[in-house]
Amino acid sequence: MKILIIAEHNNQILKTSTLNAYTAAQQISDEIDILVIGNACQNSIEQAAKIAGIKKVLVAESAVYEHQLAENLAPLIADVGKSYDYIIAPDTTFGKNILPRVAALLDVAMIADVIKIIEPTIFVRPIYAGNALTTVQSNDAIKILTIRTTAFSAATFTENTVAPIIKIEKVYENNLSTFINEEIHVSTRPELSAAKIVISGGRGLKSAENFKLLEALADKLGAAIGASRAAVDAGFAANDCQVGQTGKVVAPELYIAIGISGAIQHLAGMKDSKTIVAINNDPDAPIFQIADYGLVADLFTSLTELQTELDK
């Protein structure tokens, strides 16, 4: 069984989500190739070639792929992927944007957000915002999957062997969409999806100014900052901080929820965290049902006390 992994990268480095998807693919077969699409992405290509066990690296490099727009990536992937048994990508914004289009072009079903592979044709995925798990079977000739990155560990690199690199000469132009610009939130803190510690704030922080109280705490712990959708919608935090069903799914070693009531949509994005700590002044807040440690208290007083103890 041949598997094609679609690499997620930023034209500079391969993202960890690609390595998670590769680990999942290894549970199906060891005949795994990776497709890197972009422009001036030599470093990403070289990293892909060093993934332990990868068979070969397919490269589609052109100026028209620089911003990785789904409108011309999808037909390229469908063309390359038709000779494979599986097409797999991370269940990130990148993967969720592209693979449904690929599935439509190949006239097969797509199975999204896979968290477990039971057999090569049987997969487990969450439904109802993570409140239930469903086991699905695919008999399609080509199986198209997105993988929940937090459910699988990241693959490793090797310096001993480098997979062969094969260029794809055919270029698919994009006449349907145009890249305008992007706004990147630059931070010295760890990336939210890969951080070992995440501190998230909710509507209980009451203002964007109060939300900044989390920054000193995050810097002290080397943590990433997250937010509930309510906090993002209120303008307390940037969109890329959102954790939840419509945001990012995280599973850090430690998740600290401050002023977050614990709506089902938020829990879907963080309930797999190894240890969950919640601070809320409402003893009936749903977050306490899944928290390993819960503190019913005024969050502003608690933050001050916590910062004081950490300073010691």
C-alpha positions as CSV (number, residue, x, y, z in Angstrom):
1,M,0.0,0.0,0.0
2,K,1.5,3.3,-1.1
3,I,0.9,6.5,0.9
4,L,1.4,10.1,-0.1
5,I,1.9,12.6,2.7
6,I,1.2,16.3,1.8
7,A,3.9,18.3,3.6
8,E,2.9,21.4,5.6
9,H,5.6,24.0,5.6
10,N,6.2,27.7,5.2
11,N,8.7,27.6,2.4
12,Q,11.4,27.6,5.1
13,I,10.9,24.8,7.5
14,L,8.8,21.7,7.6
15,K,6.1,22.0,10.2
16,T,5.8,19.5,13.1
17,S,2.3,18.6,12.0
18,T,3.8,16.9,8.9
19,L,5.9,14.6,11.2
20,N,2.8,13.7,13.2
21,A,0.9,12.8,10.0
22,Y,3.9,10.6,9.0
23,T,3.8,8.7,12.2
24,A,0.1,8.0,11.7
25,A,0.9,6.8,8.1
26,Q,3.5,4.4,9.4
27,Q,0.7,2.4,11.2
28,I,-0.7,1.6,7.7
29,S,2.4,1.0,5.6
30,D,6.1,1.7,5.3
31,E,5.8,2.6,1.6
32,I,5.5,6.4,2.2
33,D,6.4,9.3,0.0
34,I,6.1,13.0,0.7
35,L,5.0,15.8,-1.6
36,V,6.5,19.2,-0.9
37,I,4.7,22.1,-2.8
38,G,6.0,25.6,-2.6
39,N,8.5,28.1,-4.0
40,A,12.2,28.5,-3.0
41,C,11.6,25.9,-0.3
42,Q,14.9,24.0,-0.5
43,N,15.3,23.8,3.3
44,S,11.8,22.2,3.6
45,I,12.8,19.7,0.9
46,E,16.0,18.8,2.6
47,Q,14.2,18.3,5.9
48,A,11.6,16.1,4.2
49,A,14.3,13.9,2.7
50,K,15.8,13.2,6.1
51,I,12.6,11.9,7.7
52,A,13.5,8.5,9.0
53,G,12.0,5.9,6.7
54,I,10.7,8.1,4.0
55,K,11.0,6.5,0.5
56,K,11.2,9.5,-1.7
57,V,10.4,13.2,-1.8
58,L,8.3,14.6,-4.7
59,V,8.8,18.3,-5.3
60,A,6.5,20.8,-7.0
61,E,8.4,24.1,-6.9
62,S,7.1,27.2,-8.7
63,A,6.2,30.8,-8.1
64,V,2.5,29.9,-8.6
65,Y,2.7,27.7,-5.5
66,E,4.4,30.2,-3.2
67,H,1.3,30.9,-1.1
68,Q,0.0,27.3,-1.3
69,L,-3.5,28.3,-2.4
70,A,-5.9,25.4,-2.5
71,E,-7.3,26.2,-6.0
72,N,-4.2,25.0,-7.8
73,L,-2.7,22.7,-5.2
74,A,-5.8,20.4,-5.2
75,P,-5.6,19.4,-8.9
76,L,-1.9,18.9,-8.6
77,I,-2.3,16.6,-5.5
78,A,-5.2,14.8,-7.2
79,D,-3.0,14.2,-10.3
80,V,0.0,12.9,-8.3
81,G,-2.1,11.1,-5.7
82,K,-4.2,9.0,-8.2
83,S,-1.4,6.4,-8.2
84,Y,-1.4,6.0,-4.4
85,D,-3.7,4.1,-2.1
86,Y,-3.7,6.8,0.6
87,I,-3.4,10.6,0.6
88,I,-2.7,12.0,4.1
89,A,-2.3,15.5,5.5
90,P,-2.4,17.0,9.0
91,D,-5.8,18.1,10.2
92,T,-4.8,21.7,10.4
93,T,-6.1,24.7,8.5
94,F,-3.8,23.7,5.7
95,G,-5.0,20.1,5.4
96,K,-8.7,20.9,6.0
97,N,-8.6,23.5,3.2
98,I,-7.0,21.3,0.5
99,L,-7.9,17.6,1.0
100,P,-11.7,18.0,0.7
101,R,-11.1,19.5,-2.8
102,V,-8.8,16.6,-3.6
103,A,-11.4,14.1,-2.5
104,A,-14.0,15.8,-4.7
105,L,-11.7,15.7,-7.7
106,L,-11.0,12.0,-7.2
107,D,-14.7,11.3,-6.4
108,V,-13.9,9.6,-3.1
109,A,-14.9,10.2,0.5
110,M,-12.7,12.1,2.9
111,I,-12.2,11.0,6.5
112,A,-11.3,14.0,8.7
113,D,-9.6,14.3,12.1
114,V,-8.5,10.7,12.5
115,I,-7.3,10.0,16.0
116,K,-6.7,6.3,15.7
117,I,-6.0,3.7,13.0
118,I,-7.4,0.3,13.9
119,E,-6.8,-1.4,10.5
120,P,-5.7,0.0,7.2
121,T,-9.4,0.6,6.3
122,I,-10.8,1.3,9.7
123,F,-10.4,4.6,11.5
124,V,-11.6,6.4,14.6
125,R,-12.5,10.1,14.6
126,P,-14.4,12.4,17.0
127,I,-17.9,13.7,16.4
128,Y,-20.2,16.1,18.2
129,A,-17.3,18.4,19.3
130,G,-15.4,15.4,20.7
131,N,-18.2,14.1,22.9
132,A,-18.4,10.9,20.9
133,L,-16.1,8.8,18.8
134,T,-17.1,7.1,15.7
135,T,-15.4,4.2,13.9
136,V,-15.6,4.4,10.1
137,Q,-14.5,2.1,7.4
138,S,-13.5,3.1,3.9
139,N,-13.6,0.9,0.8
140,D,-12.6,3.6,-1.6
141,A,-9.7,2.8,-3.9
142,I,-7.9,5.9,-2.7
143,K,-8.4,6.8,1.0
144,I,-8.0,10.4,1.9
145,L,-7.4,11.3,5.5
146,T,-6.5,14.2,7.7
147,I,-4.7,13.3,10.9
148,R,-5.2,15.0,14.3
149,T,-1.7,15.9,15.1
150,T,-2.0,15.7,18.9
151,A,-3.0,12.0,18.6
152,F,0.3,10.9,17.2
153,S,3.9,11.6,18.1
154,A,6.2,13.4,15.7
155,A,8.5,11.4,13.5
156,T,12.3,11.8,13.8
157,F,15.0,12.9,11.3
158,T,18.0,10.9,10.4
159,E,21.4,12.1,9.1
160,N,22.4,8.7,7.8
161,T,20.2,8.3,4.8
162,V,18.6,10.9,2.5
163,A,15.6,10.0,0.4
164,P,15.8,10.6,-3.4
165,I,14.2,13.9,-4.5
166,I,12.1,13.8,-7.7
167,K,10.9,17.0,-9.4
168,I,7.4,17.4,-10.8
169,E,7.7,19.4,-14.0
170,K,4.0,20.0,-14.7
171,V,2.7,23.3,-13.2
172,Y,-1.0,24.0,-12.4
173,E,-1.8,27.7,-12.8
174,N,-4.3,29.4,-10.6
175,N,-7.0,31.4,-12.3
176,L,-9.5,31.2,-9.5
177,S,-8.0,33.0,-6.5
178,T,-5.3,35.6,-5.8
179,F,-3.1,36.0,-2.8
180,I,-3.4,39.5,-1.3
181,N,-1.5,39.6,2.0
182,E,-1.0,37.9,5.3
183,E,-0.7,39.2,8.8
184,I,1.6,37.0,10.9
185,H,1.6,37.2,14.7
186,V,5.2,37.1,15.7
187,S,6.0,35.8,19.1
188,T,9.1,34.6,21.0
189,R,6.9,32.1,22.8
190,P,6.5,28.5,21.7
191,E,4.1,27.7,18.9
192,L,0.6,27.1,20.4
193,S,0.1,23.7,18.7
194,A,3.5,22.3,19.8
195,A,4.0,23.9,23.2
196,K,4.4,21.7,26.3
197,I,2.7,24.3,28.5
198,V,-0.3,26.4,27.4
199,I,-1.9,29.2,29.4
200,S,-5.4,30.2,28.1
201,G,-7.6,33.0,29.0
202,G,-11.3,33.5,28.6
203,R,-14.0,36.1,28.9
204,G,-13.5,36.2,32.6
205,L,-10.4,38.3,32.1
206,K,-12.9,41.1,31.0
207,S,-10.5,43.1,28.8
208,A,-7.6,43.0,26.4
209,E,-5.5,44.9,29.0
210,N,-6.2,42.3,31.6
211,F,-5.5,39.5,29.1
212,K,-1.9,40.8,29.0
213,L,-1.6,39.6,32.6
214,L,-1.1,36.1,31.2
215,E,2.0,37.2,29.3
216,A,4.3,37.5,32.4
217,L,3.1,34.1,33.6
218,A,3.6,32.5,30.2
219,D,7.2,34.0,30.0
220,K,8.0,32.6,33.4
221,L,6.8,29.1,32.5
222,G,8.0,29.1,28.9
223,A,4.4,28.6,27.8
224,A,2.3,29.5,24.8
225,I,-0.8,31.7,25.2
226,G,-4.2,30.5,24.1
227,A,-7.7,31.9,24.3
228,S,-11.3,30.8,24.2
229,R,-13.5,31.8,21.3
230,A,-15.3,34.2,23.6
231,A,-12.1,36.0,24.4
232,V,-11.1,36.1,20.7
233,D,-14.5,37.4,19.6
234,A,-14.3,40.1,22.3
235,G,-11.0,41.3,20.9
236,F,-8.9,40.2,24.0
237,A,-6.6,38.0,21.9
238,A,-5.6,37.4,18.3
239,N,-7.4,34.8,16.2
240,D,-4.4,32.5,16.0
241,C,-4.6,32.1,19.8
242,Q,-8.0,30.4,19.7
243,V,-8.2,26.9,21.2
244,G,-11.3,24.9,20.5
245,Q,-13.5,23.2,17.9
246,T,-13.1,26.2,15.5
247,G,-9.6,27.0,16.6
248,K,-6.5,24.9,17.3
249,V,-6.5,21.5,19.0
250,V,-3.7,21.2,21.6
251,A,-2.6,18.5,24.0
252,P,0.3,19.9,26.1
253,E,1.8,18.5,29.2
254,L,0.1,21.3,31.2
255,Y,-2.9,23.3,30.2
256,I,-3.9,26.2,32.5
257,A,-7.4,27.6,31.9
258,I,-8.0,31.0,33.5
259,G,-11.4,32.6,33.4
260,I,-12.7,30.0,31.0
261,S,-16.1,28.5,31.8
262,G,-15.5,25.4,29.6
263,A,-18.0,25.5,26.7
264,I,-18.1,22.2,24.9
265,Q,-16.5,23.8,21.8
266,H,-13.5,24.9,23.9
267,L,-13.2,21.5,25.6
268,A,-13.0,19.8,22.2
269,G,-9.7,21.6,21.6
270,M,-7.9,20.9,24.8
271,K,-9.4,18.0,26.8
272,D,-6.6,15.6,25.7
273,S,-4.0,17.7,27.7
274,K,-2.0,15.6,30.1
275,T,-2.8,17.8,33.1
276,I,-5.5,20.5,33.2
277,V,-5.6,23.3,35.8
278,A,-8.6,25.6,35.9
279,I,-9.2,28.9,37.8
280,N,-12.7,30.2,37.8
281,N,-14.9,32.0,40.3
282,D,-17.9,29.8,39.3
283,P,-17.9,26.5,41.1
284,D,-20.3,25.1,38.6
285,A,-18.2,26.0,35.5
286,P,-18.0,22.9,33.1
287,I,-14.2,23.2,33.0
288,F,-14.0,21.8,36.5
289,Q,-15.5,18.5,35.2
290,I,-12.4,17.7,33.2
291,A,-9.8,19.6,35.3
292,D,-7.2,17.7,37.2
293,Y,-6.8,20.6,39.6
294,G,-9.5,23.3,40.0
295,L,-9.4,26.5,42.0
296,V,-12.6,28.4,42.7
297,A,-11.3,31.9,43.3
298,D,-11.0,35.4,41.9
299,L,-8.7,35.0,39.0
300,F,-7.0,38.4,39.4
301,T,-6.1,37.6,43.0
302,S,-4.9,34.2,42.0
303,L,-2.8,35.4,39.1
304,T,-1.0,37.9,41.4
305,E,-0.4,35.2,44.0
306,L,0.8,32.7,41.4
307,Q,3.2,35.3,39.9
308,T,4.6,36.1,43.3
309,E,5.3,32.5,44.1
310,L,7.0,31.9,40.7
311,D,9.2,35.0,41.2
312,K,10.5,33.4,44.4
